Amino acid sequence: MAESRSEHRTTPTFAELDALPTEELRERAFALARQRRDVAFFWSVLRHLPNADEAAALDGSPNSVGPTVDEGVALWRELTGHGYEESEPLLRAAFIDYLLEH
């Protein structure tokens, strides 16, 4: 019995990816980006996180060490799926696009 082309598909469709939770999309996109050593992808994700602007504005002076650590933790939590806030639709689109393109 001949197998159909869809049974050999390795890249999911947009609809299949869009049906996944954001965290699953993040995990898949990050795994692929790690495999490809795609630092540009990670940097683009970081720039779209809600606390990225606040973290970028810190100058690293001794008086800002506490806030720098706090912002770093906030960015990490967002990067690992714990607080996408209003950026979730944009990040979902970025994850899906990355998975479809690579």
N, C-alpha and C positions, 0 to 999 in steps of 0.2 A: 504494500500500500504506500503510495507516494505521500510525503509529508508536505504540508502547505508552507509557503514562505513565512507566514506569521509565526510558525513554530520555531523557526531559526532566528527570529529577531533577538538581537542582544541589547539594542537600545530601546528603552521604553518610549511610548508615545507621550505627547504632551498631556493627553487626558489621563493616562496612567499615573504620570508624575503629579499632576495637579490634584489627584485624588488622595495623595499621601499627606500625612501631617507634616507641618513645617520642620519638626525635629528630624523626621526620617529624611526629608530632602536635604537638610543641613548635613546629616551624617554621611549620606551618599556623596554629596558634592565635596565635602571635606576629604573623604577617603580618596576620591578621584584626584583632587588637587594635591594631596600629599603624595600620591603615587606619581603624579606628573611633575612634582616639585614646583608647583605653580604659585609662587609667592605673590604674583600680581593679583590672583584671584582672592587670596586671603586679605591682601591690602584693600581691595575694592570692597570687600564685605565689611572690614573694620571701619572704613570711611562712612558707611551707611548706618551704623549703629547709633542709637539715640544719644549716648554719652560721648561720642567721638569728638564732637566740636568742643565740649568742655575739657576733655583730656588734652586735645591739641593746643588749647589756649594756655595751659600751665607751662611755666618757664623752667621748672626744675630747681628753683632757688630753695634754700633751706626752709623757708617759711611755707613752701608749697609741697613739702615731702608728704605730709599727711594726706592732703587732697590728691596728690599724684597717685598714691597707693590706693586710695578710695576709688578714684576714677579707673585705675587699672583693674581693680577687682570688678567694678561695674561693667567695664568693657568685656572682661573675661566671662562674666555671667551671661551677658548678652550673646557673646560669640558662641558659647556652649549651649545656647537655647533656653536661657532662663531670664527672659525679659526683652523680647523684641519690640514691645510696645507698638507705636505707630509705624515703625519701620517694617513690620512683618510682611505686608503685601509686596513691598519693594524687594525684600530679601528672598521671599518665596520665588519671585520672578527671576532673580539673579541665580538662585540655586537651580531652578528648572532650566533656564537658558544654558547654564554651564553644563548640566547633565546632557542636554540635547546636543550641544555643540561638540562635546568631547566624547 
